[in-house]
Amino acid sequence: MSQTTMTVRLSGELSDFVANNIDENGSYENISEYVRSLIRKDKERAEKEKFEKLKAELTLAFSAPDSTYSEVSAQDTFDRNN
């Protein structure tokens, strides 16, 4: 697992907002912990969106009438994808 150091500059409202979430009164002990938490939450959101999109596509496919499907051989599939 690699580790990357990044620098982020914040000012004004954003800086104040972050400062209010860090220290003994805030939810996080330091800025790095706060940023990692935000990234994890965003990653989870993106993964959930992908899952919901796949679920919707599968729901649509499984609800389609049998008449919309046609039989193909493995060779047809292979040929189509090469």
N, CA, C and O of each residue as an XYZ file, in Angstrom:
328
protein
N       0.839     -1.172      0.000
C       0.000      0.000      0.000
C       0.884      1.235      0.000
O       1.724      1.406      0.884
N       0.696      2.090     -0.987
C       1.508      3.299     -1.060
C       0.875      4.419     -0.252
O      -0.317      4.407      0.055
N       1.702      5.366      0.073
C       1.227      6.508      0.844
C       1.626      7.773      0.100
O       2.751      7.885     -0.388
N       0.711      8.715      0.016
C       0.957      9.957     -0.691
C       0.711     11.119      0.254
O      -0.274     11.142      0.992
N       1.617     12.077      0.220
C       1.423     13.297      0.989
C       0.861     14.349      0.054
O       1.381     14.556     -1.043
N      -0.195     15.009      0.484
C      -0.834     16.034     -0.329
C      -0.956     17.312      0.487
O      -1.088     17.283      1.711
N      -0.909     18.419     -0.215
C      -1.091     19.716      0.428
C      -2.377     20.328     -0.096
O      -2.605     20.375     -1.305
N      -3.208     20.793      0.810
C      -4.462     21.429      0.434
C      -4.510     22.789      1.112
O      -4.260     22.909      2.311
N      -4.828     23.790      0.347
C      -4.945     25.140      0.907
C      -6.426     25.503      1.015
O      -7.185     25.403      0.052
N      -6.805     25.921      2.204
C      -8.175     26.356      2.451
C      -8.137     27.748      3.055
O      -7.222     28.086      3.806
N      -9.116     28.535      2.729
C      -9.193     29.854      3.347
C     -10.650     30.191      3.623
O     -11.569     29.536      3.131
N     -10.825     31.209      4.406
C     -12.154     31.728      4.683
C     -13.102     30.720      5.299
O     -12.780     30.036      6.270
N     -14.278     30.650      4.705
C     -15.349     29.806      5.220
C     -14.946     28.334      5.326
O     -15.262     27.671      6.314
N     -14.252     27.828      4.312
C     -13.851     26.410      4.333
C     -12.863     26.141      5.463
O     -12.975     25.137      6.167
N     -11.915     27.025      5.630
C     -10.939     26.871      6.703
C     -11.615     26.898      8.072
O     -11.302     26.089      8.946
N     -12.532     27.821      8.245
C     -13.270     27.919      9.512
C     -14.095     26.656      9.759
O     -14.152     26.152     10.881
N     -14.726     26.154      8.710
C     -15.547     24.950      8.841
C     -14.697     23.762      9.287
O     -15.086     23.015     10.185
N     -13.546     23.592      8.658
C     -12.646     22.495      9.031
C     -12.175     22.672     10.469
O     -12.163     21.718     11.246
N     -11.793     23.876     10.813
C     -11.313     24.143     12.171
C     -12.371     23.809     13.217
O     -12.036     23.350     14.308
N     -13.633     24.034     12.899
C     -14.708     23.739     13.841
C     -14.943     22.241     14.020
O     -15.552     21.817     15.002
N     -14.455     21.435     13.062
C     -14.615     19.983     13.163
C     -13.394     19.295     13.761
O     -13.358     18.071     13.888
N     -12.407     20.084     14.122
C     -11.168     19.538     14.667
C     -10.876     20.206     15.999
O     -11.096     21.407     16.153
N     -10.406     19.476     16.914
C      -9.952     19.855     18.246
C     -10.804     19.112     19.260
O     -11.559     18.209     18.899
N     -10.691     19.474     20.472
C     -11.413     18.740     21.520
C     -12.924     18.873     21.422
O     -13.639     18.012     21.935
N     -13.432     19.912     20.788
C     -14.878     20.079     20.637
C     -15.404     19.483     19.333
O     -16.609     19.280     19.189
N     -14.519     19.204     18.392
C     -14.925     18.700     17.095
C     -14.984     17.183     17.054
O     -14.748     16.507     18.056
N     -15.303     16.663     15.883
C     -15.454     15.227     15.705
C     -14.139     14.526     15.391
O     -14.065     13.301     15.484
N     -13.105     15.269     15.023
C     -11.843     14.682     14.577
C     -10.679     15.256     15.364
O     -10.721     16.401     15.815
N      -9.635     14.444     15.523
C      -8.464     14.882     16.279
C      -7.536     15.764     15.459
O      -6.860     16.638     16.002
N      -7.505     15.531     14.129
C      -6.616     16.329     13.286
C      -7.171     16.403     11.864
O      -8.120     15.700     11.516
N      -6.574     17.247     11.067
C      -7.061     17.466      9.705
C      -6.932     16.201      8.862
O      -7.827     15.878      8.081
N      -5.828     15.489      9.016
C      -5.634     14.267      8.223
C      -6.746     13.256      8.479
O      -7.259     12.644      7.542
N      -7.114     13.081      9.736
C      -8.201     12.160     10.078
C      -9.513     12.610      9.432
O     -10.280     11.793      8.923
N      -9.753     13.906      9.461
C     -10.969     14.467      8.874
C     -11.007     14.245      7.362
O     -12.029     13.818      6.823
N      -9.908     14.530      6.683
C      -9.850     14.362      5.232
C      -9.990     12.890      4.852
O     -10.716     12.568      3.911
N      -9.312     11.997      5.561
C      -9.449     10.557      5.276
C     -10.897     10.108      5.433
O     -11.393      9.315      4.632
N     -11.570     10.607      6.453
C     -12.975     10.262      6.673
C     -13.845     10.756      5.510
O     -14.719     10.033      5.033
N     -13.602     11.976      5.064
C     -14.369     12.520      3.940
C     -14.139     11.695      2.671
O     -15.079     11.422      1.924
N     -12.896     11.304      2.435
C     -12.585     10.510      1.249
C     -13.254      9.142      1.335
O     -13.811      8.663      0.348
N     -13.204      8.509      2.504
C     -13.864      7.208      2.664
C     -15.365      7.313      2.394
O     -15.937      6.467      1.706
N     -15.994      8.347      2.936
C     -17.436      8.548      2.725
C     -17.745      8.768      1.253
O     -18.734      8.242      0.741
N     -16.912      9.536      0.570
C     -17.132      9.786     -0.853
C     -16.927      8.509     -1.653
O     -17.658      8.254     -2.610
N     -15.949      7.711     -1.274
C     -15.705      6.424     -1.944
C     -16.906      5.498     -1.752
O     -17.351      4.856     -2.704
N     -17.425      5.427     -0.549
C     -18.613      4.609     -0.277
C     -19.805      5.090     -1.102
O     -20.565      4.275     -1.625
N     -19.975      6.418     -1.221
C     -21.069      6.984     -2.013
C     -20.930      6.594     -3.475
O     -21.911      6.217     -4.116
N     -19.715      6.682     -4.006
C     -19.476      6.333     -5.410
C     -19.743      4.846     -5.650
O     -20.337      4.478     -6.663
N     -19.305      3.991     -4.716
C     -19.543      2.555     -4.851
C     -21.032      2.236     -4.775
O     -21.522      1.369     -5.498
N     -21.749      2.936     -3.900
C     -23.191      2.727     -3.785
C     -23.895      3.147     -5.075
O     -24.811      2.462     -5.531
N     -23.474      4.266     -5.664
C     -24.061      4.713     -6.931
C     -23.848      3.681     -8.023
O     -24.766      3.393     -8.790
N     -22.642      3.118     -8.103
C     -22.350      2.088     -9.104
C     -23.227      0.863     -8.879
O     -23.765      0.297     -9.830
N     -23.372      0.454     -7.618
C     -24.196     -0.701     -7.299
C     -25.650     -0.451     -7.673
O     -26.300     -1.321     -8.253
N     -26.166      0.735     -7.345
C     -27.560      1.057     -7.656
C     -27.791      1.085     -9.163
O     -28.843      0.655     -9.636
N     -26.817      1.587     -9.919
C     -26.934      1.607    -11.377
C     -26.965      0.178    -11.925
O     -27.784     -0.141    -12.787
N     -26.082     -0.670    -11.429
C     -26.062     -2.070    -11.856
C     -27.365     -2.764    -11.485
O     -27.925     -3.516    -12.284
N     -27.843     -2.511    -10.279
C     -29.098     -3.115     -9.826
C     -30.263     -2.691    -10.721
O     -31.113     -3.514    -11.062
N     -30.306     -1.421    -11.100
C     -31.371     -0.926    -11.977
C     -31.289     -1.579    -13.352
O     -32.313     -1.948    -13.927
N     -30.081     -1.722    -13.880
C     -29.912     -2.367    -15.187
C     -30.328     -3.831    -15.136
O     -30.975     -4.328    -16.058
N     -29.959     -4.519    -14.062
C     -30.345     -5.930    -13.924
C     -31.852     -6.074    -13.744
O     -32.456     -6.993    -14.298
N     -32.460     -5.184    -12.981
C     -33.908     -5.218    -12.789
C     -34.615     -5.047    -14.121
O     -35.576     -5.756    -14.420
N     -34.133     -4.099    -14.921
C     -34.707     -3.866    -16.240
C     -34.530     -5.096    -17.132
O     -35.462     -5.508    -17.822
N     -33.339     -5.675    -17.114
C     -33.071     -6.854    -17.952
C     -33.944     -8.035    -17.547
O     -34.491     -8.723    -18.409
N     -34.081     -8.276    -16.247
C     -34.862     -9.423    -15.796
C     -36.369     -9.216    -15.942
O     -37.139    -10.177    -15.912
N     -36.782     -7.966    -16.099
C     -38.214     -7.713    -16.275
C     -38.616     -7.686    -17.749
O     -39.802     -7.601    -18.068
N     -37.636     -7.757    -18.640
C     -37.937     -7.733    -20.082
C     -38.614     -9.042    -20.488
O     -38.266    -10.103    -19.970
N     -39.570     -8.978    -21.403
C     -40.234    -10.204    -21.857
C     -39.244    -11.121    -22.595
O     -38.287    -10.659    -23.216
N     -39.501    -12.413    -22.508
C     -38.621    -13.392    -23.149
C     -38.469    -13.137    -24.644
O     -37.436    -13.463    -25.228
N     -39.489    -12.557    -25.262
C     -39.440    -12.317    -26.704
C     -38.348    -11.315    -27.105
O     -37.975    -11.242    -28.276
N     -37.842    -10.557    -26.150
C     -36.800     -9.579    -26.477
C     -35.407    -10.207    -26.501
O     -34.437     -9.555    -26.887
N     -35.307    -11.466    -26.090
C     -34.019    -12.152    -26.059
C     -33.876    -13.041    -27.288
O     -34.861    -13.557    -27.816
N     -32.649    -13.208    -27.730
C     -32.398    -14.146    -28.824
C     -31.245    -15.056    -28.420
O     -30.344    -14.652    -27.684
N     -31.288    -16.259    -28.901
C     -30.280    -17.245    -28.544
C     -29.022    -17.006    -29.381
O     -29.100    -16.818    -30.595
N     -27.873    -17.017    -28.722
C     -26.594    -16.887    -29.421
C     -25.637    -17.943    -28.886
O     -25.732    -18.361    -27.732
N     -24.725    -18.362    -29.732
C     -23.742    -19.360    -29.312
C     -22.556    -18.653    -28.655
O     -22.396    -17.437    -28.758
N     -21.755    -19.434    -27.996
C     -20.538    -18.892    -27.401
C     -19.642    -18.320    -28.492
O     -19.005    -17.286    -28.291
N     -19.589    -18.974    -29.629
C     -18.764    -18.489    -30.741
C     -19.263    -17.147    -31.254
O     -18.462    -16.266    -31.566
N     -20.600    -16.981    -31.345
C     -21.168    -15.692    -31.762
C     -20.714    -14.577    -30.808
O     -20.325    -13.491    -31.236
N     -20.773    -14.870    -29.538
C     -20.373    -13.891    -28.525
C     -18.891    -13.578    -28.654
O     -18.491    -12.415    -28.602
N     -18.083    -14.606    -28.821
C     -16.652    -14.423    -28.987
C     -16.357    -13.562    -30.219
O     -15.584    -12.607    -30.152
N     -16.984    -13.914    -31.336
C     -16.766    -13.180    -32.581
C     -17.179    -11.712    -32.464
O     -16.502    -10.825    -32.985
N     -18.288    -11.467    -31.780
C     -18.805    -10.110    -31.621
C     -17.854     -9.246    -30.785
O     -17.783     -8.031    -30.974
N     -17.139     -9.870    -29.879
C     -16.278     -9.110    -28.955
C     -14.816     -9.063    -29.377
O     -13.974     -8.575    -28.623
N     -14.508     -9.550    -30.537
C     -13.116     -9.477    -31.014
C     -13.007     -8.666    -32.259
O     -11.910     -8.502    -32.795
